[in-house]
Amino acid sequence: MHASAEATLLPTRRPIATLVVRLCACSALLFSGCATERNSRTARTAPSKAAQTRLQSPDATNSARDPAVARTSTATQGPSQAKPTAAAEATQAEKPETRQEDLNVPVPSPPLIPPPPGEYPIDLSTALRLAEAENPTIAAARARIIEALALQTGARALLLPSINPGTNYHLHTGNLQRSAGKILNLTDQSLYFGGGAGAIVAGTVAIPMVNIIGTLTEAWFEPLAAHQRVIGSSFTALATANEILLDVAILHLELLANQTTLDAQRLTERQSHDLAVIVNDFAVACERRTADANRAQADWKLRRAAVQRAEESVAVTAARLANRLNLDPTIRLRPAGRPLVPINLIALDTSTHDLIAYALQNRPDLAARSADVARAEVHYHEELARPWIPTVWLGYSAGVFGGGSNVVPPTLAHFGGRSDFDVSLFWTIMNLGAGNISLQNRRYAILGEAEAQRVRVINLVRQEITSARAEALAARDQIEIARSELASAENGLREDTERSRNNLGRPIEVLNSLSLVGGARVNVIAALLRYDQAQFRLFVALGSPPPLLEPPQENLPPPPLTTPLHSPLPVAGHPFKLGFE
């Protein structure tokens, strides 16, 4: 029975054993071939010390030690020198082909964007002052305050009389019909001069010298509504200034961060280029693979593209900031002042509830919406009272009047003094009351809309406070993480570079460490930018304009303004003094 079992299993064991034997034979041949090829390459590319001593001159020895010098000396050989032997040509044919010409470019790379005709250094405080004085949006908001004041003056003067000095001359020739029906051929004329005009025969002066006409409803309610309009326009101007100045601060911080990123990218590009040159030299000396040299050059070119993108960001941000400051965008704005560091404006340990409570009491846009609600309420009550309050018409005239006719000659004589005084009061029920109801419903709808806008701003305040505080807290932790990441990446790059110089590590390890260092530098800058911008957003969300962190720079050239503006009215209580007060 055992013999039959072995006979049954034998056909299956033989193919397995044969396969194992063949795999072992192939492995032995492969390793022996690789060893033979390695020895042959070593024999071709590394001559003995005695041969090097006999064949190489001192210059040639120095060239062998320094691959860059070797390439320079080879390139400067003249045509009179002896032609290389066949063995030398075979050796040169076996050397790796590297892109040495790609590395012969200036580093850091020249600017991709053409240089501007000029630059203007600007720090954050200078940018805020310029925006306060020259931004057209802020100027337009302040001009609306003057408009509101003018409307308030007109509302308060509704019951003040109008003065109408004047004269009139009357001539009639032809038939007239008396009240009894008799036709009379009459020629008469009259002349009036003094206060008013339109004095004819026995009627009152049509255009009184002193005239008051107006609805007492509007005379009572319109000044109240106009006052709320002035309050709303003033707070709207403050809110507009805060918004624009916050945008200026954000753009200036972004410009500073982009410039810092550009400097960091240029540093990384320079380090990547140095690494690419070193790896290329090792590849030419057949001590590194051609793939390592190509990989290093590709990484350097990627760093070069990152520098160009950073240059683009700097130029675009400078143009956006110039637009906010009403400056010539062809003059490049260059960030000046303090470097990009954490700016602590608000203590982040303050609770969100306390911050929101403070903002609800100090936000100018919320105060403006409250003024709109008060104005809409005044207009609603005005329409409720309109049918019950009369319209007044008052006229007084005084002047000289005279005349005559063919019945009572002479035709123009009998001049003497004349005065007229008239008062009228009347009530108006519009369209049998339907017109008044329509106006009341319209004003009530406007009141509801104003209240809804006020609630929307309250929700916006809460959202801005909460999000800005959360963003600042997260960015503060990200700064520490990014700095720790940068320190670790720099230590790793230092160690990998040292190992690679001692021929103990691979170039790809150095490339990886350099990539981590470049990314960590950008991460630190981005975290600082997010933190500073969140601090400014939180500060402005509480109701104040961005603070002036630095005194104004001295001996600055005049700013390159496009169209200088002169703000028509300063907003009371604003911290910036512009010289208009």
C-alpha positions as CSV (number, residue, x, y, z in Angstrom):
1,M,0.0,0.0,0.0
2,H,2.9,2.4,0.8
3,A,4.5,1.7,-2.5
4,S,1.3,2.5,-4.4
5,A,1.0,5.8,-2.5
6,E,4.6,6.7,-3.4
7,A,4.0,5.8,-7.0
8,T,0.9,8.0,-7.0
9,L,2.7,11.1,-5.5
10,L,5.9,10.7,-7.6
11,P,4.5,12.3,-10.8
12,T,3.6,15.4,-8.9
13,R,6.9,15.7,-7.0
14,R,9.1,15.5,-10.1
15,P,7.8,18.7,-11.8
16,I,8.2,20.7,-8.6
17,A,11.8,19.5,-8.1
18,T,12.6,20.2,-11.7
19,L,11.2,23.8,-11.4
20,V,13.3,24.5,-8.2
21,V,16.5,23.3,-9.9
22,R,15.9,25.5,-12.9
23,L,15.2,28.6,-10.8
24,C,18.4,28.1,-8.9
25,A,20.4,27.7,-12.1
26,C,18.9,30.9,-13.6
27,S,19.6,32.9,-10.4
28,A,23.2,31.7,-10.4
29,L,23.7,32.8,-14.0
30,L,22.0,36.2,-13.4
31,F,24.3,37.0,-10.4
32,S,27.4,35.8,-12.2
33,G,26.5,38.0,-15.2
34,C,25.9,41.0,-13.1
35,A,29.2,40.5,-11.2
36,T,31.0,40.1,-14.6
37,E,29.4,43.3,-16.0
38,R,30.3,45.2,-12.8
39,N,33.9,44.1,-12.9
40,S,34.1,45.0,-16.6
41,R,32.7,48.5,-16.0
42,T,35.1,48.9,-13.1
43,A,38.0,47.8,-15.3
44,R,37.0,50.3,-18.1
45,T,36.2,53.3,-16.0
46,A,38.7,53.0,-13.2
47,P,42.3,52.5,-14.4
48,S,45.0,51.5,-11.9
49,K,46.9,54.0,-9.8
50,A,50.1,53.3,-11.7
51,A,48.4,54.0,-15.0
52,Q,46.9,57.2,-13.7
53,T,50.3,58.3,-12.5
54,R,51.9,57.6,-15.9
55,L,49.2,59.0,-18.1
56,Q,47.8,62.0,-16.3
57,S,49.6,65.3,-16.0
58,P,49.0,67.5,-12.9
59,D,46.2,69.3,-14.8
60,A,44.7,66.1,-15.7
61,T,44.9,64.9,-12.1
62,N,43.1,68.0,-10.9
63,S,40.5,67.5,-13.6
64,A,39.8,64.0,-12.5
65,R,39.4,65.2,-8.9
66,D,36.9,67.9,-9.9
67,P,34.4,66.9,-12.6
68,A,33.4,70.5,-13.3
69,V,37.1,71.4,-14.0
70,A,37.3,68.3,-16.2
71,R,34.4,69.4,-18.3
72,T,35.9,72.9,-18.6
73,S,39.3,71.7,-19.7
74,T,37.8,69.3,-22.2
75,A,35.7,72.1,-23.7
76,T,38.7,74.4,-24.1
77,Q,40.9,71.9,-26.0
78,G,41.9,73.2,-29.3
79,P,41.8,71.5,-32.7
80,S,45.6,71.1,-32.7
81,Q,45.6,68.5,-29.9
82,A,45.8,64.8,-30.7
83,K,42.6,63.0,-31.6
84,P,41.2,60.6,-28.9
85,T,42.0,56.9,-29.4
86,A,39.4,54.3,-30.1
87,A,39.4,53.1,-26.5
88,A,38.8,56.7,-25.3
89,E,36.0,57.1,-27.8
90,A,34.4,53.9,-26.5
91,T,34.8,55.1,-22.9
92,Q,33.2,58.5,-23.8
93,A,30.3,56.7,-25.6
94,E,29.6,54.7,-22.4
95,K,29.4,57.9,-20.2
96,P,25.9,58.9,-19.3
97,E,24.2,61.7,-21.2
98,T,23.2,64.5,-18.9
99,R,21.5,67.9,-19.6
100,Q,24.5,70.0,-18.5
101,E,23.3,73.0,-20.7
102,D,20.1,73.2,-18.7
103,L,22.0,74.0,-15.6
104,N,24.0,76.9,-17.1
105,V,21.4,79.6,-16.3
106,P,21.4,82.3,-13.7
107,V,20.1,81.4,-10.3
108,P,17.9,82.7,-8.8
109,S,15.9,82.9,-12.0
110,P,15.4,86.3,-13.6
111,P,11.9,87.9,-13.1
112,L,9.2,86.5,-15.4
113,I,7.2,89.6,-15.2
114,P,8.9,92.7,-16.8
115,P,10.1,95.1,-14.1
116,P,7.8,98.1,-13.5
117,P,8.8,101.7,-14.2
118,G,9.0,102.3,-10.5
119,E,8.3,101.0,-7.0
120,Y,6.7,102.6,-4.0
121,P,7.5,101.3,-0.5
122,I,4.4,101.1,1.7
123,D,3.8,99.8,5.2
124,L,0.5,98.9,6.8
125,S,0.0,102.2,8.5
126,T,0.7,104.2,5.4
127,A,-1.7,102.0,3.4
128,L,-4.5,102.6,5.9
129,R,-4.0,106.3,5.9
130,L,-4.0,106.5,2.1
131,A,-7.2,104.4,1.9
132,E,-8.8,106.7,4.5
133,A,-8.1,109.8,2.5
134,E,-8.1,108.6,-1.1
135,N,-10.5,105.6,-1.5
136,P,-13.4,106.6,-3.7
137,T,-15.8,104.2,-2.0
138,I,-15.2,105.8,1.4
139,A,-15.5,109.3,-0.2
140,A,-18.9,108.4,-1.8
141,A,-20.2,107.1,1.5
142,R,-19.3,110.3,3.2
143,A,-20.8,112.4,0.4
144,R,-24.1,110.7,1.2
145,I,-23.9,112.2,4.7
146,I,-24.0,115.6,3.1
147,E,-27.0,114.6,1.1
148,A,-28.8,113.4,4.2
149,L,-28.0,116.6,6.0
150,A,-29.4,118.6,3.1
151,L,-32.6,116.6,3.2
152,Q,-32.8,117.2,6.9
153,T,-32.5,120.9,6.4
154,G,-35.3,120.8,3.8
155,A,-37.6,118.8,6.1
156,R,-37.1,121.2,9.0
157,A,-38.0,124.2,6.7
158,L,-41.3,122.9,5.4
159,L,-43.3,125.5,7.3
160,L,-41.0,128.4,6.7
161,P,-42.6,131.0,4.3
162,S,-41.5,131.7,0.8
163,I,-40.9,135.3,-0.2
164,N,-42.2,136.4,-3.6
165,P,-41.5,140.0,-4.6
166,G,-43.0,140.8,-8.0
167,T,-45.2,143.0,-10.2
168,N,-48.0,142.6,-12.8
169,Y,-49.7,144.7,-15.5
170,H,-53.2,144.1,-16.7
171,L,-54.9,145.5,-19.9
172,H,-58.3,144.7,-21.2
173,T,-60.0,145.9,-24.4
174,G,-63.5,144.8,-25.6
175,N,-66.7,143.5,-24.4
176,L,-67.4,142.3,-20.8
177,Q,-70.5,140.9,-19.4
178,R,-71.7,142.1,-16.1
179,S,-73.2,139.8,-13.5
180,A,-76.7,141.1,-14.5
181,G,-76.0,140.0,-18.1
182,K,-75.4,143.4,-19.6
183,I,-72.6,143.6,-22.2
184,L,-70.2,146.4,-21.7
185,N,-67.6,147.7,-24.1
186,L,-64.7,148.4,-21.7
187,T,-61.1,149.3,-21.9
188,D,-59.3,149.1,-18.6
189,Q,-55.8,148.6,-17.3
190,S,-54.1,148.2,-13.9
191,L,-50.6,148.0,-12.5
192,Y,-49.4,146.3,-9.3
193,F,-45.8,146.2,-7.9
194,G,-44.4,145.3,-4.5
195,G,-44.8,142.0,-2.7
196,G,-46.4,139.2,-4.8
197,A,-48.0,139.3,-8.2
198,G,-51.3,138.6,-9.9
199,A,-53.4,141.4,-8.4
200,I,-56.3,142.0,-10.8
201,V,-59.4,144.0,-10.1
202,A,-61.0,143.0,-6.8
203,G,-59.5,139.5,-6.4
204,T,-56.8,138.7,-3.9
205,V,-53.2,138.5,-5.0
206,A,-52.7,135.2,-6.8
207,I,-49.0,134.9,-5.8
208,P,-48.7,136.2,-2.3
209,M,-45.6,138.0,-1.1
210,V,-45.3,135.7,1.9
211,N,-46.6,132.2,1.2
212,I,-46.8,129.1,3.4
213,I,-48.2,125.9,1.9
214,G,-47.6,122.5,3.3
215,T,-49.0,119.4,4.9
216,L,-48.8,119.6,8.6
217,T,-48.3,115.9,8.7
218,E,-45.1,116.1,6.7
219,A,-44.0,119.2,8.7
220,W,-44.2,117.1,11.9
221,F,-42.9,113.7,10.8
222,E,-40.4,114.4,8.0
223,P,-37.8,116.2,10.2
224,L,-37.8,113.1,12.5
225,A,-37.3,110.8,9.5
226,A,-34.6,113.0,8.1
227,H,-32.7,112.9,11.4
228,Q,-32.7,109.1,11.3
229,R,-31.5,109.3,7.7
230,V,-28.5,111.4,8.9
231,I,-27.7,108.9,11.7
232,G,-28.0,106.0,9.3
233,S,-25.7,107.6,6.7
234,S,-23.1,108.5,9.3
235,F,-23.0,104.9,10.6
236,T,-23.0,103.5,7.1
237,A,-20.0,105.7,6.2
238,L,-18.2,104.3,9.3
239,A,-19.1,100.7,8.3
240,T,-17.9,101.3,4.8
241,A,-14.6,102.8,6.0
242,N,-14.1,99.8,8.3
243,E,-14.8,97.4,5.4
244,I,-12.5,99.1,3.0
245,L,-9.7,99.5,5.6
246,L,-10.0,95.8,6.6
247,D,-9.7,94.9,2.9
248,V,-6.6,97.1,2.7
249,A,-5.1,95.5,5.7
250,I,-5.8,92.0,4.4
251,L,-4.3,92.9,1.0
252,H,-1.2,94.4,2.6
253,L,-0.7,91.3,4.7
254,E,-1.2,89.2,1.6
255,L,1.3,91.2,-0.3
256,L,3.9,90.9,2.5
257,A,3.2,87.1,2.7
258,N,3.6,86.7,-1.1
259,Q,6.8,88.6,-1.1
260,T,8.1,86.4,1.8
261,T,7.0,83.3,-0.1
262,L,8.8,84.6,-3.2
263,D,12.0,84.9,-1.1
264,A,11.6,81.5,0.3
265,Q,10.9,79.9,-3.1
266,R,14.1,81.6,-4.5
267,L,16.1,80.1,-1.6
268,T,14.7,76.7,-2.3
269,E,15.3,77.1,-6.0
270,R,19.0,78.0,-5.3
271,Q,19.4,75.0,-3.0
272,S,17.7,72.7,-5.6
273,H,20.0,74.0,-8.3
274,D,23.1,73.5,-6.2
275,L,22.0,69.9,-5.6
276,A,21.3,69.4,-9.3
277,V,24.8,70.5,-10.2
278,I,26.4,68.2,-7.6
279,V,24.4,65.2,-8.7
280,N,25.1,66.0,-12.4
281,D,28.8,66.1,-11.6
282,F,28.6,62.7,-9.9
283,A,26.7,61.3,-12.9
284,V,29.3,62.6,-15.3
285,A,32.0,60.9,-13.2
286,C,30.0,57.7,-13.4
287,E,29.5,57.7,-9.6
288,R,25.7,58.3,-9.8
289,R,23.0,57.2,-12.2
290,T,21.8,59.4,-15.0
291,A,18.3,59.0,-13.6
292,D,19.4,60.7,-10.4
293,A,20.8,63.7,-12.3
294,N,17.6,64.0,-14.4
295,R,15.4,63.7,-11.3
296,A,17.4,66.5,-9.6
297,Q,17.1,68.7,-12.6
298,A,13.4,68.1,-12.9
299,D,13.0,69.1,-9.2
300,W,15.0,72.2,-9.8
301,K,12.8,73.2,-12.7
302,L,9.7,72.7,-10.6
303,R,11.2,75.0,-8.0
304,R,11.8,77.5,-10.8
305,A,8.1,77.3,-11.8
306,A,7.1,77.9,-8.2
307,V,9.2,81.0,-8.1
308,Q,7.4,82.3,-11.2
309,R,4.1,81.6,-9.7
310,A,5.2,83.5,-6.6
311,E,6.2,86.5,-8.7
312,E,2.7,86.4,-10.3
313,S,1.1,86.5,-6.9
314,V,3.1,89.4,-5.8
315,A,2.3,91.4,-8.9
316,V,-1.4,90.6,-8.8
317,T,-1.7,91.5,-5.1
318,A,0.2,94.7,-5.6
319,A,-2.2,95.7,-8.3
320,R,-5.3,94.9,-6.2
321,L,-3.9,96.9,-3.3
322,A,-3.1,99.9,-5.6
323,N,-6.8,99.8,-6.8
324,R,-8.0,100.0,-3.2
325,L,-5.6,102.9,-2.5
326,N,-6.5,104.8,-5.7
327,L,-2.8,104.5,-6.8
328,D,-1.3,104.0,-10.2
329,P,-1.1,100.2,-10.7
330,T,1.9,100.5,-13.0
331,I,4.0,101.6,-10.0
332,R,4.7,98.4,-8.1
333,L,3.9,98.5,-4.4
334,R,6.7,97.0,-2.3
335,P,5.9,96.0,1.3
336,A,7.9,97.8,3.9
337,G,7.9,98.0,7.7
338,R,7.9,95.0,10.0
339,P,8.3,91.4,8.7
340,L,5.5,88.9,8.7
341,V,5.1,88.0,12.4
342,P,2.2,87.1,14.6
343,I,0.0,90.2,15.4
344,N,-2.0,89.9,18.6
345,L,-4.9,92.4,18.6
346,I,-7.6,90.5,20.5
347,A,-7.0,88.1,23.4
348,L,-8.3,84.8,22.1
349,D,-9.1,83.5,25.6
350,T,-12.1,85.9,25.7
351,S,-15.3,84.0,25.3
352,T,-17.3,84.2,22.1
353,H,-20.4,85.3,24.0
354,D,-18.5,88.4,25.4
355,L,-17.1,89.3,22.0
356,I,-20.6,89.1,20.4
357,A,-22.2,91.2,23.2
358,Y,-19.5,93.8,22.7
359,A,-19.9,93.8,18.9
360,L,-23.7,94.2,19.1
361,Q,-23.2,97.4,21.0
362,N,-20.4,98.9,18.8
363,R,-21.0,97.7,15.2
364,P,-21.7,100.7,13.0
365,D,-23.5,98.7,10.3
366,L,-25.9,97.4,13.0
367,A,-26.5,101.0,14.2
368,A,-27.2,102.0,10.6
369,R,-29.8,99.3,10.2
370,S,-31.4,100.4,13.5
371,A,-31.7,103.9,12.2
372,D,-33.4,102.5,9.1
373,V,-35.9,100.8,11.3
374,A,-36.6,104.0,13.2
375,R,-37.0,106.0,10.0
376,A,-39.4,103.4,8.5
377,E,-41.4,103.5,11.7
378,V,-41.7,107.3,11.5
379,H,-42.9,107.1,7.9
380,Y,-45.5,104.5,8.9
381,H,-46.9,106.7,11.7
382,E,-46.9,109.6,9.3
383,E,-49.3,107.8,6.9
384,L,-51.5,106.8,9.8
385,A,-51.9,110.5,10.8
386,R,-52.2,112.0,7.3
387,P,-56.0,111.8,6.9
388,W,-56.5,113.6,10.3
389,I,-54.0,116.5,10.0
390,P,-54.9,119.3,7.6
391,T,-52.9,121.1,4.9
392,V,-52.3,124.8,5.5
393,W,-52.2,127.5,2.9
394,L,-51.3,131.1,4.0
395,G,-50.6,134.1,1.9
396,Y,-49.9,137.8,2.7
397,S,-49.2,140.5,0.1
398,A,-48.5,144.2,0.2
399,G,-47.8,146.6,-2.6
400,V,-49.0,149.5,-4.8
401,F,-52.0,149.1,-7.0
402,G,-53.6,151.5,-9.5
403,G,-55.5,151.6,-12.8
404,G,-58.5,153.0,-14.6
405,S,-60.8,152.5,-17.7
406,N,-62.7,154.4,-20.3
407,V,-65.7,154.5,-18.0
408,V,-63.6,156.0,-15.1
409,P,-60.8,158.0,-16.7
410,P,-57.9,158.3,-16.7
411,T,-57.1,154.7,-17.7
412,L,-54.0,154.3,-15.5
413,A,-54.1,156.4,-12.3
414,H,-55.4,156.3,-8.7
415,F,-52.3,154.5,-7.3
416,G,-52.2,153.6,-3.6
417,G,-51.2,151.0,-1.1
418,R,-52.8,147.5,-1.0
419,S,-52.4,144.5,1.3
420,D,-54.0,141.0,1.2
421,F,-54.0,138.2,3.8
422,D,-55.5,134.8,3.2
423,V,-55.4,131.5,5.3
424,S,-56.9,128.2,4.2
425,L,-57.0,124.8,5.9
426,F,-58.2,121.6,4.3
427,W,-58.1,117.9,4.9
428,T,-57.5,115.3,2.2
429,I,-58.9,111.8,2.1
430,M,-57.2,110.2,-0.9
431,N,-59.3,108.2,-3.3
432,L,-62.1,107.8,-0.7
433,G,-59.6,106.4,1.8
434,A,-58.2,103.7,-0.5
435,G,-55.2,105.7,-1.3
436,N,-54.4,106.3,2.4
437,I,-54.7,102.6,3.1
438,S,-52.4,101.8,0.3
439,L,-49.8,104.1,1.6
440,Q,-50.1,102.7,5.1
441,N,-49.7,99.2,3.9
442,R,-46.6,100.1,1.9
443,R,-44.9,101.9,4.8
444,Y,-45.7,98.9,7.0
445,A,-44.0,96.5,4.5
446,I,-41.0,98.8,4.4
447,L,-40.8,98.7,8.2
448,G,-40.9,94.9,8.2
449,E,-38.1,94.9,5.5
450,A,-35.9,97.2,7.6
451,E,-36.4,95.0,10.7
452,A,-35.4,91.9,8.7
453,Q,-32.3,93.7,7.4
454,R,-31.4,94.5,11.0
455,V,-31.8,90.9,12.1
456,R,-29.6,89.8,9.1
457,V,-26.8,92.1,10.3
458,I,-27.1,90.7,13.8
459,N,-26.6,87.2,12.5
460,L,-23.8,88.4,10.3
461,V,-22.0,89.9,13.4
462,R,-22.4,86.7,15.3
463,Q,-21.1,84.7,12.3
464,E,-18.1,87.0,11.7
465,I,-17.1,87.0,15.4
466,T,-17.3,83.2,15.8
467,S,-15.6,82.3,12.5
468,A,-12.8,84.9,13.0
469,R,-12.0,83.7,16.5
470,A,-12.1,80.0,15.4
471,E,-9.8,80.8,12.5
472,A,-7.4,82.7,14.7
473,L,-7.3,79.9,17.3
474,A,-6.6,77.3,14.6
475,A,-4.0,79.4,12.9
476,R,-2.2,80.0,16.2
477,D,-1.7,76.2,16.6
478,Q,-0.8,75.8,13.0
479,I,2.0,78.3,13.4
480,E,3.6,76.2,16.1
481,I,3.1,73.0,14.1
482,A,4.5,74.6,10.9
483,R,7.6,75.9,12.8
484,S,8.2,72.5,14.3
485,E,7.8,70.9,10.9
486,L,10.3,73.3,9.4
487,A,12.9,72.7,12.1
488,S,12.6,68.9,11.6
489,A,12.8,69.2,7.8
490,E,15.9,71.4,8.0
491,N,17.6,68.9,10.3
492,G,16.7,66.1,8.0
493,L,18.0,68.0,5.0
494,R,21.3,68.8,6.8
495,E,21.8,65.1,7.7
496,D,20.9,63.8,4.2
497,T,23.1,66.4,2.6
498,E,26.1,65.4,4.7
499,R,25.5,61.7,4.0
500,S,25.2,62.3,0.3
501,R,28.5,64.2,0.3
502,N,30.2,61.3,1.9
503,N,28.6,59.0,-0.7
504,L,26.5,57.2,2.0
505,G,23.1,58.2,0.8
506,R,21.1,58.5,-2.3
507,P,20.3,61.9,-4.1
508,I,16.6,61.1,-3.9
509,E,16.8,61.3,-0.1
510,V,18.2,64.8,-0.4
511,L,15.5,65.8,-2.9
512,N,12.8,64.5,-0.6
513,S,14.2,66.4,2.3
514,L,14.6,69.6,0.3
515,S,11.0,69.2,-0.9
516,L,9.9,68.9,2.7
517,V,11.9,72.0,3.7
518,G,10.4,74.1,0.8
519,G,6.9,73.0,1.7
520,A,7.5,73.7,5.4
521,R,8.7,77.2,4.7
522,V,5.5,78.0,2.7
523,N,3.4,76.4,5.4
524,V,4.9,78.7,8.1
525,I,4.2,81.8,5.9
526,A,0.7,80.6,5.2
527,A,0.0,80.0,8.9
528,L,1.3,83.4,9.9
529,L,-0.8,85.1,7.2
530,R,-4.0,83.3,8.3
531,Y,-3.4,84.2,11.9
532,D,-2.8,87.9,11.2
533,Q,-5.7,88.2,8.8
534,A,-8.0,86.4,11.3
535,Q,-6.9,88.8,14.1
536,F,-7.7,91.8,11.9
537,R,-11.1,90.4,10.9
538,L,-11.9,89.8,14.5
539,F,-10.8,93.3,15.5
540,V,-12.9,94.9,12.8
541,A,-15.9,92.6,13.5
542,L,-16.0,94.1,17.0
543,G,-16.8,97.5,15.4
544,S,-13.5,99.3,15.1
545,P,-11.3,100.2,12.1
546,P,-7.9,98.4,11.8
547,P,-5.4,99.9,14.2
548,L,-2.3,101.8,13.2
549,L,0.4,99.6,14.5
550,E,3.3,101.8,13.4
551,P,4.0,105.5,13.2
552,P,3.9,107.0,9.7
553,Q,7.1,106.7,7.7
554,E,9.2,109.8,7.3
555,N,10.6,111.2,4.1
556,L,8.4,109.2,1.9
557,P,7.9,110.3,-1.7
558,P,4.4,111.4,-2.7
559,P,2.1,108.5,-3.5
560,P,1.5,107.8,-7.2
561,L,-2.2,108.8,-7.1
562,T,-4.3,108.4,-10.3
563,T,-7.1,110.9,-9.5
564,P,-6.6,112.6,-6.1
565,L,-9.8,112.8,-4.0
566,H,-10.7,115.2,-1.2
567,S,-13.1,113.7,1.3
568,P,-16.0,116.1,1.7
569,L,-16.7,115.3,5.3
570,P,-14.9,113.6,8.1
571,V,-16.8,111.1,10.2
572,A,-17.0,112.2,13.8
573,G,-15.3,109.8,16.2
574,H,-13.0,108.2,13.6
575,P,-9.4,107.7,14.8
576,F,-7.8,109.0,11.7
577,K,-7.1,112.7,11.5
578,L,-7.1,113.8,7.9
579,G,-6.9,117.6,8.3
580,F,-10.5,118.3,7.5
581,E,-11.6,118.6,11.2
